[in-house]
Each structure stands twice: as structure tokens, then as C-alpha cells.
Amino acid sequence: MRAERIPPDWRSSLLLLVVVASCDNRQAFHQPEAGLERMLQQRRGDRYEASSFFADGRVMRTPPPFSVAREQPAVGHRDLETGRDLNGYLRQLPVPITRARLEQGHAAFDRVCATCHGVLGDGASVVAEKMELRKPPSLHEARIRELAPGQVFEVVSVGYGLMPSLAGLMDVDERWAVIAYLDALRLSQAASVAALPAADKAELLREAP
């Protein structure tokens, strides 16, 4: 027996009927099953609450290295690479200051900057003694301490006077780490012994000649 062919006009009507039947959205107005409501009522942990899920027993997690707090002003890649924003030189460090960043800056400073400026940043170095035309300045001078971090970054990146660009020796992150370490270095050289913690003061007195 030969099957009868459906006329073309009937084909379009049949297709329309199938599409309409598949658009039944009445299920969207039904209450979710009890087993699915748990997706809407999940328990959350407070920041300082204890947790049995993580090995350290804390709900609050340590932020990833070099992450930026939500409260910190947003800084674009261009700002990080130039030391400037729409208002001029960056007046604050655009990266968080952490122990790891200071250690990174310390290592980069000793490797690159201390050659001329000395390990203490005071301009005392073997290279500086040989520079008769113009010696590297002390980074503790008031005029240099007053420079904005973005301006210091620009000097390190493009050079100034007899100082060449150091961009080929330190990447962007290392340059900001050096600027962060420079603040710590200045603080260490101007700190009062009486203001030190008791343990640090005792260690310093033991090392004194």
C-alpha cells in the first residue's frame, strides 16, 4: 500500500502545531519540589565563623597573592604601566603591600638599585665613588621622599639624568615592589630604637658593639 503524501500546505500547519504544543510554560508557575528548594535556602558561613570544611578551620579564606580589595580604587593596566591616571601621577601605591611583595622589592632593589644607590639607599656605593660627574643621590633626601609613587615609577621605568631606564631589568610588578620596599627602607633608617617592639629592641642591643 502506498502512503499518501501530505500536501505542502498541510506540512506547514503540522509544523506550527508542534511548535505551539512545545511552548507550554505552565510548569514555570508551579512551586518547586521540596528537594529543589534547598537550592534557594543554602546555608552560608559568616566571615569569622569556624568551619569544618577547610583544613585550617576558618570560613574566611586568604586572598590570592596580589589581589586588590574591593574598597581599593580600580586601577587599569595603563595606570600600572605608566604610574599615571587621569589626575596625574598616582599618589598611592596601586598594589597591595604584603610581606611577599616587600621581599620581592628587597631582592630587586639589592640586585639593581643598590649598585648605585647603596643597600641602604643613602647613595653610598663603590660605583657611586667612581662617578665624578654626578653621584647618585640619597633616596632619603626630602626632595625625593616628596615624590609621588607614580613619579618614582616613571623615573625607574624611563630613566632620569644619568640614570638609564631599568625597565629591561625589572618587570612592572618588580618596579612597584621596589617602590613599596623603598618606603619600608626609609622607615627602618629613621625609626627610633625606643619605638621598636621589645623583642626587636633586645635583639638590636645584643648585636650592638
KALINMO-V938903 format. One record per residue. N is the residue number from 1. RES is the residue in three letters. OMEGA is omega in whole degrees, 0 to 359 (none if undefined). Layout:
n: {N;N}
res: {RES;RES}
omega: {OMEGA;OMEGA}
//
This chain:
n: {1;2;3;4;5;6;7;8;9;10;11;12;13;14;15;16;17;18;19;20;21;22;23;24;25;26;27;28;29;30;31;32;33;34;35;36;37;38;39;40;41;42;43;44;45;46;47;48;49;50;51;52;53;54;55;56;57;58;59;60;61;62;63;64;65;66;67;68;69;70;71;72;73;74;75;76;77;78;79;80;81;82;83;84;85;86;87;88;89;90;91;92;93;94;95;96;97;98;99;100;101;102;103;104;105;106;107;108;109;110;111;112;113;114;115;116;117;118;119;120;121;122;123;124;125;126;127;128;129;130;131;132;133;134;135;136;137;138;139;140;141;142;143;144;145;146;147;148;149;150;151;152;153;154;155;156;157;158;159;160;161;162;163;164;165;166;167;168;169;170;171;172;173;174;175;176;177;178;179;180;181;182;183;184;185;186;187;188;189;190;191;192;193;194;195;196;197;198;199;200;201;202;203;204;205;206;207;208;209}
res: {MET;ARG;ALA;GLU;ARG;ILE;PRO;PRO;ASP;TRP;ARG;SER;SER;LEU;LEU;LEU;LEU;VAL;VAL;VAL;ALA;SER;CYS;ASP;ASN;ARG;GLN;ALA;PHE;HIS;GLN;PRO;GLU;ALA;GLY;LEU;GLU;ARG;MET;LEU;GLN;GLN;ARG;ARG;GLY;ASP;ARG;TYR;GLU;ALA;SER;SER;PHE;PHE;ALA;ASP;GLY;ARG;VAL;MET;ARG;THR;PRO;PRO;PRO;PHE;SER;VAL;ALA;ARG;GLU;GLN;PRO;ALA;VAL;GLY;HIS;ARG;ASP;LEU;GLU;THR;GLY;ARG;ASP;LEU;ASN;GLY;TYR;LEU;ARG;GLN;LEU;PRO;VAL;PRO;ILE;THR;ARG;ALA;ARG;LEU;GLU;GLN;GLY;HIS;ALA;ALA;PHE;ASP;ARG;VAL;CYS;ALA;THR;CYS;HIS;GLY;VAL;LEU;GLY;ASP;GLY;ALA;SER;VAL;VAL;ALA;GLU;LYS;MET;GLU;LEU;ARG;LYS;PRO;PRO;SER;LEU;HIS;GLU;ALA;ARG;ILE;ARG;GLU;LEU;ALA;PRO;GLY;GLN;VAL;PHE;GLU;VAL;VAL;SER;VAL;GLY;TYR;GLY;LEU;MET;PRO;SER;LEU;ALA;GLY;LEU;MET;ASP;VAL;ASP;GLU;ARG;TRP;ALA;VAL;ILE;ALA;TYR;LEU;ASP;ALA;LEU;ARG;LEU;SER;GLN;ALA;ALA;SER;VAL;ALA;ALA;LEU;PRO;ALA;ALA;ASP;LYS;ALA;GLU;LEU;LEU;ARG;GLU;ALA;PRO}
omega: {182;179;179;180;179;179;182;182;178;179;180;179;179;179;178;179;179;180;180;181;181;183;179;183;181;179;181;182;179;174;180;177;183;182;181;181;180;177;180;186;181;177;177;179;175;189;185;180;176;182;175;182;183;185;182;176;182;173;182;182;177;181;177;180;176;176;184;180;181;181;182;180;181;180;181;179;180;179;180;185;181;184;182;168;183;181;181;181;177;182;178;177;181;180;179;179;179;178;180;180;179;177;176;178;178;181;180;178;181;183;188;190;185;179;180;186;180;183;178;180;184;179;180;179;179;179;181;180;182;183;184;183;178;183;177;181;172;180;178;179;184;183;179;177;182;179;177;178;179;179;176;178;179;179;180;186;185;180;179;180;179;181;180;175;179;182;179;181;180;177;185;182;179;179;177;178;177;180;176;179;181;176;178;179;178;179;181;182;181;183;177;179;181;182;181;173;186;182;179;179;179;179;179;179;178;182;182;181;none}
//
